[in-house]
Amino acid sequence: MSIDFLLKSIDRDSMEALAIEQGFMDEDGNPMPGTDFDPSPGSPAYEAGIPVAPPEEMQGELIPGWHFNLRVSGEMEAAQIEGIEQYNKGELLPLRSRTLFGLSMTANGTEWVGENGITTGLTYNGVTFLDPESIVSQQRVWQ
């Protein structure tokens, strides 16, 4: 099992600062054990983040920001959910309610709504934690 977080940031420095604060990355910019980034640190794509195309009605430029995915597994995943209710009446709760990272973003962040009026999330220190259930069509999916 694993947990996938979808994020966008104003720039790579803001993302790295939050990743370090949340324990996903060490001070040297290396992912902590059980944490994977897409794009991977050190890869050419990491410099720019994942390009995200706008919805059909907004064709033209890419959605602004530095987009990336974060996956936690193993001990890192266990630490993210330890002691936190995962289900309500048999339904899996949203990531913002069932992970330490989500709870931290909920406590510290502000509500965010994308330009498409559909995608939602929480923004804190220049990083937006996207609600995966609000994304109409995820363009880059972990294998």
N, C-alpha and C positions, 0 to 999 in steps of 0.2 A: 504494500500500500504506500501511498504518498499523498501529500497535499500540494496542490499547485496554486500559486498566487500570481495574478496578472496585475502588472503595475505599469505606470507611466510616470515619468519624472520630468522636471523642467530641464535637467541635465544629468550627466553621469555622476558628477560630484555629489549632488543631492542624494541620488540613489545610494551611492557608496556610503555616505555619512549615515543614512538611515539603516542600511544593511549592517554596518558596524554597531550602531546603537542597539539594534534588535538581536545581535549575536549571530547573524547569518554570514558575516564576513569578518576576517581578522583585520588588524590595523594595517597590514601590508597589502590588502585588497584580494586576499585569497578566500574562496568559499570555505566555510567551516565544514567539518565532516557531516555528511547527511544533507548537504545543501548543494543544489545545482542551479546554475544560472543559464538562461538562454536569451541572448547569446552568451557564450562562455568567456569569462575574463581572459584576456590575452588574444582572443580571436579578432580578425578584422571587423567582423560585424559588431563586436562589443563597443567599438569606438562610436558607432552611430546609433546603436539600439535597434530594435525591430521596427522597420517601417510599417505603418498601419494606414491602409487605404480608407477613405471616408465612405459612408453609405452611398448608394447609387445616386440619391438625390443631391449629394454634395460633391460630386466628382470634380476632380481637379488636383488640388494639392494634397499631400499626405497630412494626416492629423498631426498637429504639432506636438513635440515632446520627445522624450527618450523612452521608448517602450521596451519592456523586457518581461521575461517570465522567471519565476523563482519556484523551485520544487524542493520540498523537504521530505526526507524519508528516514527510516530507522530510528535511532535515538533522538534525532532532531525533531522528527514528526511526533514521537512520543512526548517529548518535552512541550511541544506546541499544544497538545490536547489534554495533558495530564490534569485531572481534577475538574475539567470543564464539561458540562453537559453537551452531548453531541446531537441528541435527538429530542424532538418534542412531538409526542403522540405518534411515534414511529417515523416521523419525517426528519431527515437530516437538516440541521440548522444551517443558516448561511455562514460562510467562513468568518465574517466579521463578528459572529456570535460564538463560534466554537473553537477559536484558536487564540493563543496569546497575542500573536501579531494582530489579528483582527480586533481583539479587545483593546489593545494599545492604540490602534488607529481610531477606534470608536471613541475612546476616552480623550485622545489628544487632537484628533482631526476634525475637519469640517466637512459637511456634506458637499458632494460634487456631482454635477449633472453634465454629461458630455454635450457637445454641440448638436448631436443628433437628437437630444431630448429624451433618449432612451437609456443610454449607458449611465450607470451611477457608480458612486464610490465615495471614498473618504480621502481628503487631502491633508497631509501633515508635512511641514518643512519641505515643500516642493515636490513631494512624492504622492501620487494618487494610487490608492489600493482599490482596484476595480472590483465591483461585484460581478462575479462570473455569470450569475444567473441573469444579469441585465444585458449581457453582450449578445447581440442578435446572431452574429456569425463570427465565431473565433477563427482567425485566419492562420494562426500558427498553433499547432497542437502537438504536445509531447507524444513521443512514441513509446 
